Every structure is written in C-alpha cells, then in structure tokens.
C-alpha cells in the first residue's frame, strides 16, 4: 500500500481537528516561529480517555518532557512518543486561554481563544466544552523560577522548528494557534501552525 501523507494547516489564531492512527507519525511545525500551539487529544471511539499533562508529569516525575519520553492519558496509557524535537522548550502547566481570560484579565470581549478553537472540532465527536482536556502547549516558553513561580514569555522557536511524535493509539487531535496578542507568549504576533501526518517516520526523526 502507498504511504499516506496528510497536511493540516492551522490558520493564525484558529484551530483544527484531525484523526491519526496508531503507528503513524505526527509532526507539529511552528511555521513562522515564536508561536505557541495548544495541543490536545482524545482516544478515537472513547473520548473519556484523553491526553493528560497531569498524568504525564507524574509518570515522568518532571514538569517538562524530552525526546524519548511518552505522553500519557488520564488512564495512564501512553498515547504519543516524542521522537524528535528541534526546540526542546514546551509547556504542560498553563491551561488553554478562554473567553474569561480575555474579558476579565484584559477587558477584551469576544476575543478568539484556544478553548473555543479546540472545542470547535472536538464538538463533532461529542466532547463538551467542559470536557476539553488540558493542553500541552507546544513551543510555549513557560519557565519555572528558582522560587517556584511560573512565567510565560515568548517562545524560543524559530521558523520551521518542529516536534515529531509516534502515535501509539488511534486519536482525535486538536491544535490551536494561540490567539494571545496582548501579552508576551507569541512574540505579540499570531502566526500559523502546520501539521504533517505520515505512515513513515520523517527522515530526520
């Protein structure tokens, strides 16, 4: 059978939802650089099982993940394996921005936000807004200070930087190009994210 390749373009400040199969390879690309990508996944056919930063942190005994690590579900099952990463700086601590984040913290109503971006496609699979999983914020720079405080600053990623996962279970994934343009987090310029899905491992992974 021919190798399958799929490309999903996530426009700046918007979200896209797509399916991947166990054994495939998923590449998330920061197209222009300095753009955070909120990433969530639920198991295809059982949306009660989902990718969980909390459970992943427990398994890894770390706030951060590295190449060779797996990302785990809320049922303690490995869902993705990190094969390749040109950045090495991601966040698994900060929740997706939502409408109240912008209206209460910044006084801006009707601003695009990651929660709505992620839910838009997941709703077709029966996922309610309250059940959208907490994200892995790919490319987001969220250092923890020596006194234990969390920070969010601009990503270190450059145009074309990417992370490659091996898919371990059939998943429905959603990615939001974070619309935050008020405080640092995306270089104050929201840009696209690109997704590549393939049956064969990328040559550089």
GUMI-882922 format. One record per residue: residue number from 1; residue in one letter; x, y, z of N, C-alpha, C in turn. Coordinates in steps of 0.001 Angstrom, whole numbers, padded with zeros to 6 digits, always signed. Layout:
REM residues N
   num   residu       n.x       n.y       n.z      ca.x      ca.y      ca.z       c.x       c.y       c.z
   NUM        A         X         Y         Z         X         Y         Z         X         Y         Z
...
REM end
This chain:
REM residues 205
   num   residu       n.x       n.y       n.z      ca.x      ca.y      ca.z       c.x       c.y       c.z
     1        X   +000843   -001194   +000000   +000000   +000000   +000000   +000878   +001243   +000000
     2        X   +000453   +002305   -000719   +001255   +003527   -000729   +001250   +004198   +000632
     3        X   +002353   +004881   +000930   +002455   +005610   +002187   +001505   +006804   +002162
     4        X   +000790   +006983   +003252   -000159   +008092   +003345   +000511   +009314   +003961
     5        X   +000304   +010458   +003329   +000784   +011726   +003870   -000398   +012686   +003915
     6        X   -000504   +013417   +005001   -001585   +014386   +005149   -001018   +015675   +005719
     7        X   -001536   +016791   +005231   -001113   +018094   +005725   -002335   +018837   +006248
     8        X   -002223   +019371   +007455   -003286   +020175   +008051   -002699   +021551   +008358
     9        X   -003278   +022574   +007776   -002825   +023948   +008036   -003734   +024579   +009081
    10        X   -003139   +025087   +010137   -003887   +025754   +011201   -003680   +027255   +011034
    11        X   -004682   +027991   +010565   -004506   +029428   +010352   -004212   +030161   +011657
    12        X   -003551   +031283   +011548   -003188   +032074   +012722   -004414   +032385   +013574
    13        X   -004337   +032029   +014857   -005400   +032332   +015798   -006605   +031430   +015729
    14        X   -006548   +030371   +014936   -007669   +029448   +014783   -007258   +028036   +015221
    15        X   -008177   +027089   +015072   -007912   +025713   +015449   -008310   +024739   +014365
    16        X   -007744   +023543   +014418   -008098   +022469   +013511   -008104   +021148   +014287
    17        X   -008992   +020254   +013869   -009138   +018935   +014491   -008942   +017868   +013420
    18        X   -008240   +016780   +013762   -007932   +015743   +012776   -007712   +014422   +013493
    19        X   -007778   +013332   +012728   -007581   +011995   +013268   -006213   +011447   +012881
    20        X   -005628   +010667   +013777   -004392   +009932   +013486   -004573   +008498   +013966
    21        X   -003819   +007583   +013353   -003923   +006163   +013689   -002658   +005699   +014401
    22        X   -002822   +004682   +015226   -001669   +004074   +015878   -000657   +003642   +014822
    23        X   +000616   +003955   +015052   +001680   +003623   +014117   +002052   +004753   +013182
    24        X   +001203   +005790   +013097   +001540   +006925   +012253   +002485   +007877   +012989
    25        X   +002960   +008866   +012233   +003875   +009862   +012778   +003248   +011245   +012610
    26        X   +003283   +011999   +013685   +002639   +013309   +013734   +003705   +014370   +013971
    27        X   +003804   +015310   +013041   +004767   +016400   +013149   +004017   +017717   +013286
    28        X   +004371   +018484   +014308   +003794   +019815   +014518   +004891   +020829   +014234
    29        X   +004612   +021754   +013323   +005615   +022705   +012840   +005215   +024126   +013231
    30        X   +006141   +024854   +013841   +005965   +026287   +014077   +006370   +026996   +012792
    31        X   +005409   +027350   +011995   +005642   +027770   +010624   +006524   +029020   +010533
    32        X   +006175   +030053   +011298   +006899   +031324   +011225   +007807   +031570   +012427
    33        X   +007663   +030760   +013471   +008454   +030937   +014681   +007723   +031709   +015759
    34        X   +008103   +031434   +017012   +007553   +032115   +018193   +006029   +032026   +018274
    35        X   +005467   +030854   +017956   +004023   +030677   +018024   +003684   +029466   +018880
    36        X   +002959   +029683   +019958   +002505   +028582   +020807   +001356   +027843   +020137
    37        X   +001363   +026517   +020288   +000318   +025662   +019718   -000271   +024815   +020832
    38        X   -001488   +025152   +021271   -002169   +024323   +022266   -002589   +023015   +021599
    39        X   -002210   +021896   +022217   -002410   +020573   +021613   -003139   +019678   +022596
    40        X   -004253   +019083   +022148   -004983   +018109   +022961   -005321   +016900   +022091
    41        X   -005646   +015791   +022752   -006026   +014583   +022021   -006950   +013745   +022889
    42        X   -007932   +013113   +022247   -008803   +012135   +022892   -008697   +010839   +022101
    43        X   -008973   +009730   +022758   -008916   +008437   +022080   -010113   +008318   +021147
    44        X   -009858   +007965   +019914   -010919   +007831   +018923   -011801   +006642   +019295
    45        X   -013080   +006912   +019537   -014008   +005862   +019948   -014240   +005805   +021442
    46        X   -013400   +006516   +022217   -013577   +006578   +023668   -013051   +007912   +024151
    47        X   -013842   +008962   +023970   -013365   +010306   +024270   -013205   +010553   +025768
    48        X   -013646   +009608   +026605   -013415   +009744   +028050   -011938   +009568   +028379
    49        X   -011177   +008926   +027487   -009739   +008801   +027669   -009063   +009886   +026830
    50        X   -008200   +010643   +027466   -007599   +011776   +026775   -006179   +011995   +027253
    51        X   -005423   +012691   +026440   -004062   +013070   +026787   -004096   +013949   +028030
    52        X   -003203   +013670   +028985   -003251   +014354   +030277   -001876   +014855   +030702
    53        X   -001673   +016171   +030725   -000412   +016700   +031250   -000159   +016284   +032693
    54        X   -001216   +016229   +033515   -001053   +015865   +034923   -000491   +014459   +035063
    55        X   -001098   +013505   +034359   -000624   +012121   +034450   +000754   +011966   +033829
    56        X   +001022   +012740   +032777   +002349   +012689   +032159   +003411   +013186   +033125
    57        X   +003131   +014277   +033805   +004095   +014793   +034779   +004368   +013761   +035872
    58        X   +003323   +013054   +036288   +003509   +012033   +037327   +004396   +010898   +036829
    59        X   +004142   +010447   +035604   +004958   +009356   +035051   +006408   +009774   +034880
    60        X   +006611   +010989   +034384   +007969   +011446   +034087   +008674   +012014   +035309
    61        X   +007892   +012306   +036359   +008428   +012970   +037551   +009134   +014263   +037165
    62        X   +008508   +014965   +036254   +009087   +016205   +035736   +007981   +017106   +035219
    63        X   +008215   +018420   +035270   +007279   +019367   +034684   +007412   +019443   +033172
    64        X   +008498   +018902   +032645   +008786   +019018   +031221   +009077   +017640   +030633
    65        X   +008938   +017516   +029311   +009223   +016248   +028649   +010364   +016420   +027667
    66        X   +010972   +015294   +027300   +012128   +015295   +026399   +011966   +014231   +025325
    67        X   +012848   +014246   +024346   +012873   +013191   +023328   +013050   +011842   +024019
    68        X   +012266   +010867   +023598   +012291   +009543   +024205   +011201   +009333   +025231
    69        X   +010598   +010423   +025698   +009504   +010309   +026667   +008188   +010010   +025958
    70        X   +007243   +009453   +026706   +005876   +009289   +026231   +004975   +010299   +026930
    71        X   +003900   +010680   +026255   +002844   +011485   +026839   +001678   +010555   +027147
    72        X   +001141   +010654   +028359   +000204   +009658   +028876   -001228   +010191   +028946
    73        X   -002161   +009238   +029008   -003578   +009567   +029139   -003993   +009606   +030601
    74        X   -005217   +010039   +030828   -005783   +010042   +032171   -006028   +008629   +032690
    75        X   -005887   +007614   +031842   -005963   +006219   +032264   -004577   +005582   +032320
    76        X   -003545   +006441   +032338   -002151   +006012   +032477   -001657   +005164   +031314
    77        X   -002215   +005388   +030137   -001774   +004706   +028930   -000920   +005664   +028095
    78        X   +000212   +005184   +027553   +000997   +006053   +026659   +000261   +006253   +025330
    79        X   +000111   +007502   +024934   -000601   +007815   +023694   +000331   +008309   +022591
    80        X   +001406   +008987   +022959   +002353   +009541   +021992   +003760   +009371   +022532
    81        X   +004701   +009111   +021619   +006115   +009058   +021980   +006840   +010199   +021272
    82        X   +007642   +010941   +022001   +008394   +012061   +021427   +009642   +011513   +020735
    83        X   +009689   +011639   +019411   +010799   +011094   +018632   +011863   +012127   +018271
    84        X   +011462   +013357   +018061   +012378   +014371   +017530   +011857   +015734   +017934
    85        X   +012767   +016642   +018262   +012339   +017942   +018753   +013466   +018945   +018518
    86        X   +013227   +019920   +017670   +014267   +020900   +017367   +014282   +022062   +018355
    87        X   +013321   +022107   +019265   +013206   +023232   +020195   +013538   +022816   +021621
    88        X   +012818   +021811   +022129   +013047   +021332   +023485   +012444   +022207   +024564
    89        X   +011655   +023206   +024180   +011005   +024090   +025155   +009507   +024098   +024889
    90        X   +008761   +023468   +025796   +007312   +023384   +025696   +006730   +023531   +027102
    91        X   +005421   +023685   +027194   +004777   +023901   +028488   +003663   +022872   +028699
    92        X   +003577   +022363   +029935   +002496   +021440   +030286   +001815   +021870   +031575
    93        X   +001865   +023162   +031872   +001340   +023659   +033138   +000208   +024673   +033004
    94        X   +000156   +025402   +031904   -000786   +026507   +031760   -002039   +026039   +031014
    95        X   -003241   +026319   +031539   -004464   +025922   +030840   -004667   +026735   +029569
    96        X   -005539   +026233   +028705   -005876   +026958   +027478   -006535   +028288   +027821
    97        X   -006162   +029333   +027095   -006864   +030601   +027276   -008315   +030441   +026840
    98        X   -009209   +031142   +027543   -010630   +031079   +027209   -011213   +032481   +027202
    99        X   -012505   +032586   +026961   -013119   +033914   +026819   -013003   +034730   +028101
   100        X   -013093   +034060   +029256   -012998   +034813   +030513   -011587   +035333   +030747
   101        X   -010597   +034636   +030254   -009209   +035106   +030374   -009075   +036483   +029738
   102        X   -009671   +036641   +028566   -009553   +037916   +027867   -010497   +038970   +028454
   103        X   -011720   +038591   +028798   -012678   +039582   +029287   -012338   +040058   +030693
   104        X   -011934   +039135   +031584   -011664   +039517   +032970   -010263   +040083   +033129
   105        X   -009262   +039413   +032581   -007875   +039845   +032790   -007473   +041020   +031905
   106        X   -008062   +041100   +030702   -007612   +042112   +029751   -008720   +043076   +029315
   107        X   -009967   +042848   +029751   -011063   +043739   +029403   -011432   +043717   +027935
   108        X   -011204   +042571   +027275   -011495   +042441   +025846   -012539   +041338   +025665
   109        X   -013686   +041692   +025119   -014743   +040711   +024873   -014644   +040139   +023465
   110        X   -015142   +038902   +023326   -015254   +038239   +022011   -013897   +038059   +021330
   111        X   -012840   +037903   +022119   -011517   +037630   +021548   -011426   +036142   +021227
   112        X   -010832   +035791   +020114   -010595   +034376   +019828   -009734   +033790   +020939
   113        X   -009943   +032509   +021239   -009220   +031885   +022346   -009031   +030402   +022069
   114        X   -008083   +029803   +022782   -007721   +028414   +022498   -008829   +027428   +022868
   115        X   -009524   +027667   +023973   -010565   +026720   +024363   -011628   +026594   +023284
   116        X   -012098   +027727   +022767   -013094   +027682   +021696   -012510   +027060   +020431
   117        X   -011251   +027385   +020112   -010612   +026798   +018938   -010547   +025280   +019030
   118        X   -010195   +024770   +020210   -010072   +023323   +020402   -011435   +022652   +020403
   119        X   -012408   +023282   +021043   -013732   +022667   +021157   -014471   +022629   +019829
   120        X   -014210   +023595   +018972   -014951   +023691   +017710   -014951   +022376   +016944
   121        X   -013796   +021759   +016783   -013730   +020489   +016059   -014065   +019296   +016926
   122        X   -013666   +019319   +018197   -013937   +018198   +019093   -015430   +018034   +019355
   123        X   -016201   +019099   +019198   -017645   +019003   +019432   -018294   +017992   +018488
   124        X   -017716   +017797   +017307   -018264   +016817   +016360   -018107   +015387   +016870
   125        X   -017252   +015202   +017866   -017044   +013887   +018466   -017751   +013771   +019811
   126        X   -018617   +014734   +020115   -019406   +014684   +021336   -018718   +015239   +022565
   127        X   -017599   +015942   +022391   -016866   +016497   +023530   -017479   +017840   +023906
   128        X   -017888   +017984   +025167   -018444   +019238   +025669   -017316   +020214   +026005
   129        X   -017605   +021521   +026016   -016552   +022493   +026355   -015870   +022191   +027683
   130        X   -016647   +021773   +028669   -016087   +021498   +029992   -015179   +020272   +029986
   131        X   -015302   +019437   +028957   -014508   +018210   +028878   -013334   +018306   +027912
   132        X   -013088   +019485   +027353   -011886   +019645   +026531   -010679   +019456   +027450
   133        X   -009766   +018536   +027119   -008630   +018265   +028023   -007723   +019477   +028197
   134        X   -006985   +019479   +029291   -005928   +020473   +029461   -004873   +020232   +028380
   135        X   -004287   +021286   +027841   -003397   +021120   +026697   -001935   +020910   +027080
   136        X   -001199   +020338   +026127   +000239   +020526   +026057   +000450   +021737   +025149
   137        X   +001146   +022741   +025666   +001356   +023974   +024916   +002697   +023891   +024189
   138        X   +002644   +023356   +022982   +003867   +023140   +022220   +004481   +024484   +021835
   139        X   +005782   +024569   +021943   +006588   +025751   +021644   +006408   +026882   +022660
   140        X   +005457   +026743   +023587   +005270   +027809   +024574   +006411   +027783   +025586
   141        X   +006921   +028949   +025900   +008038   +029083   +026817   +007489   +029429   +028202
   142        X   +007416   +028434   +029082   +006861   +028622   +030417   +007838   +028222   +031493
   143        X   +008898   +028999   +031684   +009903   +028621   +032680   +009354   +028690   +034099
   144        X   +009957   +027905   +034966   +009651   +027937   +036394   +010857   +028550   +037099
   145        X   +010615   +029575   +037884   +011701   +030291   +038536   +012230   +029503   +039728
   146        X   +013377   +029941   +040250   +014001   +029246   +041377   +013115   +029227   +042609
   147        X   +012216   +030224   +042746   +011328   +030248   +043901   +009984   +029589   +043610
   148        X   +009908   +028830   +042487   +008730   +028019   +042198   +007614   +028737   +041480
   149        X   +007834   +029913   +040981   +006791   +030641   +040263   +006842   +030344   +038764
   150        X   +005644   +030312   +038155   +005550   +030068   +036723   +005575   +031390   +035970
   151        X   +006214   +031370   +034824   +006236   +032519   +033942   +005778   +032097   +032553
   152        X   +005304   +033045   +031780   +005028   +032815   +030358   +005705   +033940   +029593
   153        X   +006598   +033567   +028702   +007300   +034562   +027903   +007305   +034089   +026448
   154        X   +007947   +034833   +025584   +007894   +034487   +024162   +008650   +033192   +023879
   155        X   +008142   +032376   +022964   +008824   +031128   +022610   +010223   +031367   +022055
   156        X   +011051   +030349   +022206   +012391   +030387   +021617   +012398   +029798   +020207
   157        X   +011281   +029226   +019784   +011226   +028541   +018495   +011388   +029514   +017339
   158        X   +012013   +028983   +016277   +012224   +029742   +015049   +011400   +029127   +013925
   159        X   +011300   +029835   +012821   +010515   +029357   +011682   +010973   +027965   +011257
   160        X   +010025   +027040   +011155   +010319   +025678   +010733   +010652   +024723   +011857
   161        X   +010805   +025217   +013083   +011047   +024297   +014199   +009863   +023356   +014347
   162        X   +010135   +022129   +014838   +009093   +021100   +014836   +009344   +020085   +015928
   163        X   +008271   +019373   +016238   +008326   +018241   +017143   +007606   +017090   +016466
   164        X   +008192   +015889   +016573   +007650   +014702   +015905   +007255   +013674   +016969
   165        X   +006025   +013175   +016856   +005526   +012137   +017745   +005248   +010856   +016959
   166        X   +005475   +009714   +017598   +004917   +008462   +017097   +003590   +008240   +017808
   167        X   +002557   +007954   +017029   +001214   +007773   +017573   +001069   +006332   +018063
   168        X   +000646   +006158   +019302   +000574   +004834   +019918   -000844   +004294   +020024
   169        X   -001838   +005139   +019773   -003235   +004729   +019854   -004035   +005606   +018909
   170        X   -005127   +005097   +018356   -005953   +005903   +017457   -006489   +007115   +018214
   171        X   -006250   +008307   +017671   -006572   +009539   +018394   -007330   +010534   +017517
   172        X   -008091   +011380   +018178   -008607   +012607   +017587   -007834   +013748   +018239
   173        X   -007124   +014521   +017435   -006278   +015599   +017949   -006859   +016950   +017562
   174        X   -006612   +017931   +018409   -006980   +019310   +018088   -005795   +020210   +018416
   175        X   -005555   +021167   +017529   -004459   +022115   +017702   -005005   +023525   +017528
   176        X   -004621   +024409   +018450   -004967   +025823   +018335   -003698   +026635   +018169
   177        X   -003668   +027477   +017149   -002641   +028506   +017057   -003058   +029599   +018033
   178        X   -002373   +029663   +019168   -002831   +030506   +020280   -003047   +031952   +019827
   179        X   -004251   +032512   +020082   -004555   +033865   +019614   -004050   +034983   +020526
   180        X   -003272   +034645   +021561   -002816   +035664   +022508   -001944   +036714   +021809
   181        X   -002414   +037946   +021798   -001666   +039027   +021158   -001601   +040273   +022042
   182        X   -001887   +040080   +023347   -001937   +041215   +024269   -000706   +041251   +025170
   183        X   -000257   +040081   +025610   +000936   +039968   +026438   +001914   +039021   +025748
   184        X   +003180   +038996   +026163   +004132   +038065   +025555   +003643   +036623   +025635
   185        X   +004010   +035853   +024658   +003592   +034453   +024556   +003678   +033957   +023137
   186        X   +003519   +034894   +022192   +003644   +034584   +020765   +004428   +035673   +020040
   187        X   +005295   +036347   +020752   +006001   +037456   +020133   +005079   +038596   +019744
   188        X   +003867   +038621   +020358   +002831   +039624   +020081   +002391   +039623   +018615
   189        X   +002648   +038531   +017924   +002220   +038386   +016527   +001756   +036950   +016319
   190        X   +000465   +036766   +016116   -000112   +035423   +015978   +000113   +034916   +014553
   191        X   +000648   +033694   +014437   +001022   +033129   +013132   +000544   +031677   +013031
   192        X   +000629   +031057   +011852   +000061   +029719   +011663   +000909   +028603   +012277
   193        X   +000283   +027451   +012348   +000914   +026183   +012700   +000596   +025194   +011585
   194        X   +001545   +024321   +011259   +001297   +023299   +010243   +001500   +021910   +010834
   195        X   +000645   +020992   +010398   +000639   +019614   +010881   +000923   +018683   +009713
   196        X   +001824   +017731   +009933   +002079   +016693   +008931   +001845   +015336   +009562
   197        X   +001123   +014496   +008850   +000808   +013139   +009310   +001301   +012173   +008243
   198        X   +002051   +011147   +008647   +002604   +010207   +007666   +002632   +008808   +008232
   199        X   +002661   +007844   +007329   +002781   +006442   +007730   +004226   +006066   +008022
   200        X   +005164   +006777   +007433   +006588   +006506   +007634   +007199   +007606   +008488
   201        X   +008199   +007229   +009298   +008873   +008212   +010123   +009560   +009240   +009243
   202        X   +009478   +010536   +009595   +010227   +011540   +008850   +011718   +011226   +008855
   203        X   +012397   +011592   +007809   +013806   +011200   +007659   +014682   +011724   +008774
   204        X   +014296   +012862   +009357   +015154   +013460   +010379   +014706   +013103   +011793
   205        X   +013742   +012203   +011929   +013252   +011841   +013274   +013925   +010595   +013769
REM end
